[in-house]
Amino acid sequence: MDLKLNGKNALITGGSRGLGKQCAISLANEGVNVAICGRTPSTLDKAMSELKDLDVNVITIVGDISNLDETSQIYQTAVSKLGPIDILINNVGGTRSREDIAETKLEDFIGTFDINLFGGYELMRLVIPHMRQQGWGRIINIASIWGREYGGNISYMSSKAALIGATKHAAVSLGKYGILVNSIAPGSIVHSQGSWEKFQNNNPPDVVKKFIEENLPLGKFGWPEPVGDLVAFLSSDRAGTITGTCIPVDGGQGISMI
Ligand SMILES: NC(=O)c1ccc[n+]([C@@H]2O[C@H](COP(=O)([O-])OP(=O)(O)OC[C@H]3O[C@@H](n4cnc5c(N)ncnc54)[C@H](OP(=O)(O)O)[C@@H]3O)[C@@H](O)[C@H]2O)c1
């Protein structure tokens, strides 16, 4: 399927490893020029070495999306080096607390929103004028089944649920300008240096086996390619009537949740 994305420009936050890097690869395979950002120069350099042979422009930007000054800087750098952004993938995510309500201080609750929501929200606002002016744009926010459904800690789940809400609201406002806004809810996906790789390395095999049996209907963890390929499809005109939705990529994991 030719997605006809050749020559478009995408900004992918947190594209130096994991799901963000896969989004960059899947888009670049469709001819999309990509800007990726992250906080660690060496990880960005490694990602660049993987992306540079694809026949597109690739730029890397060092910056922290949870710091709004740096978020704006990341956007300005992407535009000046790549050109106006046609496709925004808000992929950065994480948590400042791993606890429930009694143990999560407000500052950590807010801090998790800084990572998962506020930087991405600001980037959505920054890309809208160009997308509106050209009558075409795509915004895809990487949420989680922990937020679409119940799961994880309270700050992470709440911030991902808010990201899904902002996605729906923006989709309704922006549809008439040709801008489609969607979110994706991954389940437990393993990749190098990711949290589920660490979970498997840091726990005894029987604990990992029990987690898989109780949570993963496919009998195994997920992998990044289905997320990247869905991002490429949602970015294309083939997905022209899909907006405001939150699509699980979870091997059925979410079915057991509230
Ligand atoms: N993997 C899963 O199983 C899973 C499941 C559900 C949802 N998700 C969501 O999917 C997204 C990607 O997950 P992942 O597993 O690929 O994450 P990851 O392994 O933590 O990778 C995150 C990427 O973002 C960068 N990053 C992290 N914090 C940043 C910040 N404040 N500013 C700029 N860049 C930052 C990282 O590079 P640096 O560390 O160098 O900055 C890295 O490139 C996240 O939103 C996550 O919540 C993942």
PDBQT file of the ligand as one rigid body, heavy atoms in Angstrom, charges set to zero:
ROOT
HETATM    1  N1  LIG A 301       6.667   0.499  25.935  1.00  0.00    +0.000 N 
HETATM    2  C1  LIG A 301       5.462   0.251  26.418  1.00  0.00    +0.000 C 
HETATM    3  O1  LIG A 301       5.149  -0.879  26.808  1.00  0.00    +0.000 OA
HETATM    4  C2  LIG A 301       4.422   1.328  26.469  1.00  0.00    +0.000 A 
HETATM    5  C3  LIG A 301       3.133   0.966  26.878  1.00  0.00    +0.000 A 
HETATM    6  C4  LIG A 301       2.151   1.953  26.925  1.00  0.00    +0.000 A 
HETATM    7  C5  LIG A 301       2.447   3.249  26.570  1.00  0.00    +0.000 A 
HETATM    8  N2  LIG A 301       3.711   3.572  26.192  1.00  0.00    +0.000 N 
HETATM    9  C6  LIG A 301       3.975   4.959  25.847  1.00  0.00    +0.000 C 
HETATM   10  O2  LIG A 301       4.641   4.991  24.605  1.00  0.00    +0.000 OA
HETATM   11  C7  LIG A 301       5.566   6.074  24.576  1.00  0.00    +0.000 C 
HETATM   12  C8  LIG A 301       6.943   5.567  24.241  1.00  0.00    +0.000 C 
HETATM   13  O3  LIG A 301       7.286   4.543  25.141  1.00  0.00    +0.000 OA
HETATM   14  P1  LIG A 301       8.715   3.868  25.135  1.00  0.00    +0.000 P 
HETATM   15  O4  LIG A 301       8.565   2.566  25.851  1.00  0.00    +0.000 OA
HETATM   16  O5  LIG A 301       9.290   3.868  23.764  1.00  0.00    +0.000 OA
HETATM   17  O6  LIG A 301       9.496   4.907  26.071  1.00  0.00    +0.000 OA
HETATM   18  P2  LIG A 301      11.042   4.997  26.496  1.00  0.00    +0.000 P 
HETATM   19  O7  LIG A 301      11.727   3.693  26.347  1.00  0.00    +0.000 OA
HETATM   20  O8  LIG A 301      11.023   5.594  27.837  1.00  0.00    +0.000 OA
HETATM   21  O9  LIG A 301      11.644   5.990  25.418  1.00  0.00    +0.000 OA
HETATM   22  C9  LIG A 301      11.244   7.292  25.462  1.00  0.00    +0.000 C 
HETATM   23  C10 LIG A 301      11.944   8.130  24.424  1.00  0.00    +0.000 C 
HETATM   24  O10 LIG A 301      11.631   9.470  24.792  1.00  0.00    +0.000 OA
HETATM   25  C11 LIG A 301      12.824  10.178  25.171  1.00  0.00    +0.000 C 
HETATM   26  N3  LIG A 301      12.428  11.001  26.311  1.00  0.00    +0.000 N 
HETATM   27  C12 LIG A 301      12.030  10.582  27.530  1.00  0.00    +0.000 A 
HETATM   28  N4  LIG A 301      11.713  11.641  28.300  1.00  0.00    +0.000 NA
HETATM   29  C13 LIG A 301      11.914  12.742  27.534  1.00  0.00    +0.000 A 
HETATM   30  C14 LIG A 301      11.750  14.129  27.756  1.00  0.00    +0.000 A 
HETATM   31  N5  LIG A 301      11.324  14.589  28.924  1.00  0.00    +0.000 N 
HETATM   32  N6  LIG A 301      12.038  14.966  26.754  1.00  0.00    +0.000 NA
HETATM   33  C15 LIG A 301      12.476  14.524  25.551  1.00  0.00    +0.000 A 
HETATM   34  N7  LIG A 301      12.639  13.216  25.281  1.00  0.00    +0.000 NA
HETATM   35  C16 LIG A 301      12.373  12.331  26.270  1.00  0.00    +0.000 A 
HETATM   36  C17 LIG A 301      13.834   9.101  25.455  1.00  0.00    +0.000 C 
HETATM   37  O11 LIG A 301      15.172   9.552  25.284  1.00  0.00    +0.000 OA
HETATM   38  P3  LIG A 301      15.979  10.222  26.514  1.00  0.00    +0.000 P 
HETATM   39  O12 LIG A 301      15.742   9.350  27.712  1.00  0.00    +0.000 OA
HETATM   40  O13 LIG A 301      17.394  10.272  26.053  1.00  0.00    +0.000 OA
HETATM   41  O14 LIG A 301      15.378  11.585  26.700  1.00  0.00    +0.000 OA
HETATM   42  C18 LIG A 301      13.450   8.065  24.415  1.00  0.00    +0.000 C 
HETATM   43  O15 LIG A 301      13.892   8.451  23.129  1.00  0.00    +0.000 OA
HETATM   44  C19 LIG A 301       5.456   6.748  25.942  1.00  0.00    +0.000 C 
HETATM   45  O16 LIG A 301       4.545   7.803  25.877  1.00  0.00    +0.000 OA
HETATM   46  C20 LIG A 301       4.897   5.656  26.815  1.00  0.00    +0.000 C 
HETATM   47  O17 LIG A 301       4.196   6.173  27.935  1.00  0.00    +0.000 OA
HETATM   48  C21 LIG A 301       4.701   2.657  26.132  1.00  0.00    +0.000 A 
ENDROOT
TORSDOF 0
